[in-house]
Amino acid sequence: MPTRVVHNTDAIRWLEEQPVLEGCSLVASLPDYSEFPKLSLPEWKEWFMKVASLLYARCPDEGVVIFYQRDRKRDGVWVDKSYLLQRAAEESGIDLIWHKVVCRAPPGQPTFGSTGYSHLLCFSRGVRPDLAISTADVLPATGPVTWTRGMGVKVCEAAVKFVIQHTNTRTLVNPFCGHGTLLAVANEMGLDAIGVELGRKRAEKALALSIPREK
């Protein structure tokens, strides 16, 4: 049976203590600047790229790093997280191998303050997708979510399916795992999963979560 381990600790400290995570791929949603009220926007951008670079450094050549990020507006200006991830990737010597868009609101519906879509980006040094089994660049829905900041089930399934089809890695590492939707999906699809979550109650939920389904 697939295994699941959740470390109740700081994700950055945990990653810094690890060597390259052989046999693993990583999936993450890095915290938004709104969660760091003491940081200026330039300071948060520097933090964001530093953490992204840390994930790139821990990914083996045969693995991938997948990010799920939603843009937000601050003082009338969009903060584009996909741009920050690609800047950090270029500095780290890792390549963007695909970039998908996940609809959070129906096309044509206006949103305010944050985008009606999220980015889903995949980076790797050694993996190159087989174009014969390409998937859609636009995902029409996130699927059920367990909390407002979490990845939806359909997004998790897309990420896990790609790891299974295109890599030899069979463990998914999810820093900042929240309620653990990705961990539960990975287990259901046959992969081992490791999560890291600072909040004790969220870590406990992540360890026990079963897949939420649409009613």
C-alpha positions, 0 to 999 in steps of 0.5 A, a space after each residue: 500500500 502507498 505510504 504517507 508521512 507528514 512532518 509537522 515542522 517548518 517546510 523551509 527548514 525541513 528542505 534545507 536539512 535534506 539532500 537531493 530527494 532521490 526518487 521523488 518529485 515535488 509539488 507545491 503552492 508557495 505562500 502568498 505575500 498576504 501571509 507575510 504582512 511584515 514584508 514589503 512586496 520586494 522582500 516577499 518576491 525575494 523570499 518567494 524566489 529563494 524558496 522556489 530555488 530551494 525546491 529546484 535544488 532538492 529535485 533529482 534530475 529524473 524528477 519534476 517540480 510542479 507549482 500551483 500558484 494564483 496571481 493577485 493584485 496589489 496597489 493596482 498592479 498584478 504580481 505574476 508568480 509564474 514570472 518569479 518562478 521562471 526567473 528562479 528556474 533560470 538562475 537555478 539551471 532548471 527548465 520549464 517543460 510545461 505551463 497550464 492554466 486552471 480556471 477558477 471562475 468561468 471564462 468571461 466572468 470578471 474577478 476582483 483582486 485576484 485572478 480567475 485562473 491559477 498557474 500550473 507550471 512544471 520544471 525539470 532538468 532531465 524529464 522531457 514529456 512525450 508529446 504523443 501523450 500531451 494533455 490540455 493546456 487549460 483545465 476547466 475546473 479545479 475540482 473539490 477543495 478542502 480549504 480556500 488555499 488548497 489545490 483542487 482534486 482535479 489539479 492534483 490528479 493532473 499533476 500526479 498523472 504526469 509524474 506517473 506517465 513521464 517520470 520514474 519517481 514514485 514519491 511525491 513531496 508536498 511542502 506547505 501541504 495544508 490539509 493534504 489533498 495532494 497527498 491523498 490523491 497521490 496515495 489513491 493513484 499509487 504513489 507514496 507521499 511526504 508532506 510538510 506542514 507547520 500547523 499542527 491541526 492541518 498536519 493531523 488532517 493531512 495525515 488522515 485525509 481521504 479524497 473529497 468528491 463532488 456531490 
